[in-house]
């Protein structure tokens, strides 16, 4: 989401993405916080290929999904059609989205805010969330809790992070290197792709790190009340050893900005 930065094509290759991202540990968390009424309206930002969108829709909820990448949405639409689900998928930038609709719950899952590289990008996205939430509506998101030791170790040598076969028959091996920039708080990640046993390419997947007190403040400055902050999807207490920052927030128009 930066005009000067292009994520590699294989990062957004829908079959390669789906083959790597099969874990649904976060789904149970998001389902626990869905409104009780099936008449509620739900908006997922950065929905990808519908990994969470589809199972929530299968439970009878009115959910719409937004993503920036057309190839991801094409895959999501195919999966929704095959499942007999009617889901509204929208191709849009979450910094400028304006659907003229209000929702009971908005969520940004799967570490997606790490691709908002500047503070202004994050605040614009948070403002979009506010503009699409009903009074008292919930805003959920998750991201990593920065682990400096992990980043330092990752700078030493390439590390294998995934090996699998895609639905279209490709054998995929991914090795990762990273280099952290203190000035920008961006972890410069490179994924080295090997397809069917041969080196294919190096693809960028840079991630802006958000430190705990920093992100808490940004949410509060944006007008959100943090109801809960967890250290994982089992709603563990957030502490020094937490791998994740998982938020349940509420928007009220009378919050001080």
N, C-alpha and C positions, 0 to 999 in steps of 0.2 A: 504493500500500500504506500509506495513511495515512487514518485515519477522517475527517480534516478536509479531505481533498483528493480531488477528483474529476477524473480524466483525462477529457477531452472524448470524446463518443461517436464522433466520426469517427476519433480515434486508434485505437480498437478496432473500427472497422468492418472486418470481415475482408477484403472485396474491396479496399477502399482500402489496407489494410495490405499485402496480398499484391502489389498493383500497384506499390507503392513499394519493397518489399523483395525484389528478385529476385536480388541479388548473393549468390553462394555461395562467396566467397573463404574464408570461415571454415570451410566444410564440410571442405575438404581438410585443414585443421589438425586438426580434431576426429577425422577418420577416421584420421589418422596415429597417434593415441594410443589408439585402440580396442584392447581386449584381443585377443590372437591367437585365443583360443578363442571360437567362436560360441556356446558354452554360457554365456558370461559374461552377467551382468545389468547393464544400463545404465539410468541414470535421468537424464532431462533436466529441469531446473527452468526454468520460464519458457519453455515450448516454443512458445508462440504458436499459429500455424496449422499447425505441423509442418514448417516450412521445412527443418530439419535432421533431425527425427525420422524422416520418411518415407524419405529416401535411406539413412539408417543401417539402418532396418528392411529396406529392399530388399536390403541386403547380407547379410541373414540373421541379424542380431543381435536379441536379445531386449531391446528398449528400451521404456521407459514414459515418458510425457510428463506433466508437471504444469504447469498454468497457473491463474491467478487469474480469468481472464475467460471466461465461458461462450461468448460469440460466437466467440472464437478457437478454442476446443476444438470447437465445432460444425463449423467449417470444416475443422479437422484431421481429425475423424472422417469427414466426407464424402470428403475426399481419400484417406484410408486405405482406405475402402470401395471407392472407384473403382479404387484400385491393387491391390485384393485382399490388403491387409495387415491382420493382426490386431495392433493396438497398443492397449495399455491407456493411456487418457487420463484424467487425474484432475483435477478442479476443486478447487483448494486454495490456501491461503496458504502460501508457502514458509517463513514464520516459525513456523508451527505444525504443519506436515505431520508425520504419524506413520503410516507405512505398515506398520510392524511387519515390514519386510523389509530385507535387506542387499544392497548392490550392489557390483560390482567397480569401477565408474566412475560418478561423478556429475559433471555439468557444468552451469554456468549461462552460456549464451552471450549474444551480441548486446547487450552493454552493460546487461544487465538489472539489475545490482546498483545502477545509478545511481538506481533507483526505490525504494531503501531509504534513506529520508531521514535517519534518526537512527542513531547508533551502536548503540543497543539493537536496532534492526531488523536491522542487519547481523550482529551477534553472534548473534542468535536464528536467523537463516538459516544461518550457519556451523555452529551447533550442530545444526541439522536435517541438514545435510550429513554431519557426523560420525556422527550416529545412524543414518544409512542407508548408511554405507560399511563394507565388510568391512575387517578388519585388513590394512593395507598397500595399501588401495584408493586409486585416484587421484581427485583433484578438480581439474577444469579450469574456468577462467573467463576472460572477457575484458571489458575496459572501456576507456574513453578515458584517455589521459594528458592531464590538464588543460592547455589552451593558453590562457593569459591573454590573449595578443594577439588570438587568434581571438574570444574572448568580448568583448573591448573593441570590436573592429570590428563585431561583431554587434549591439552596443548602439546603433550610430549610425543605421541605417535598415534597413527590411525587406529581406531578401535572398531571392530565389527559390531554393528548394532542390530542388524536384521538379515535374515536369510529365509526365503520363502518362494513359493510358486504362485504366480498370478492366475486368475481365472482364464486368461487367454493363453496360458501355457509357457510363460516366460519364467526362467529361473533367475531370481534376483538376489544379489548380495550387496549390502550397503556397508561401507566403512566410513567412519566419521572423524573429522578433525575440527578443532575449534581454536579461536584466538579471541580473547576478551579485550575490548576497548574501554578503558575506564572513563574516558571523556564522554563518550556517547552512551555508556552502559549497554552497548550492543555486543552480544556474543556472536562473533563471525564464524558461522558454522558452514563447513563444506561436507557434502555427502558424495562419496566416491562410489559410483554405480558400476557393478559388474553384471552384465546381462548374458545369460546362457554361458557362463564361464569366461567371458571376455570383458575386459575393461570397456566401459561405454563412455562415461563422462564424469565431470565434477560439477555438482549443482549446489547453488547457494541456498541456505535456509537460515538467514540471520534472525536473531531473536533479541529484542530489547528486554533487558532484565528490569524488573520492578521489585525494589526492596520493600519489606513488610510495612514499616512505618510510613514510607513514601506512598505506597499504594493506598493505605488506609486514609491518609490525608487527602489524596486526590479524589477519592470517592466522596469524602465528607465535603470537600470544597465544591464538588459538583452537585451537592444537594441530596445525597443519599445518606440514609441512616443505616449503619451496619448492624443488622440484627444478630448475625452470627458470623464468626470467622473460624473456619475449621482447618485442620492440617491434612485432611484427606477426605475421601468420599464416604468413609464410614463415620464421618462427623467426629473425628478425633480432635481433641484439644490441640490448638495450634501452639507449637513450641519450637525450640532451637533445632530440633531434629526433623521437623516436618518437611516433607518433600514438596508439598503443595500449599497454595493459598486458595481456599475455597470460601466464597462469600455468599451470604444471603443478605440482600439489602432491600430497603423499602424507600420509595420515593413519596415525599409529601411536599406539596407546594409551599408550605409555610416554614420549611427548613431554612436556616440561615446559610447564605452562600458566602 
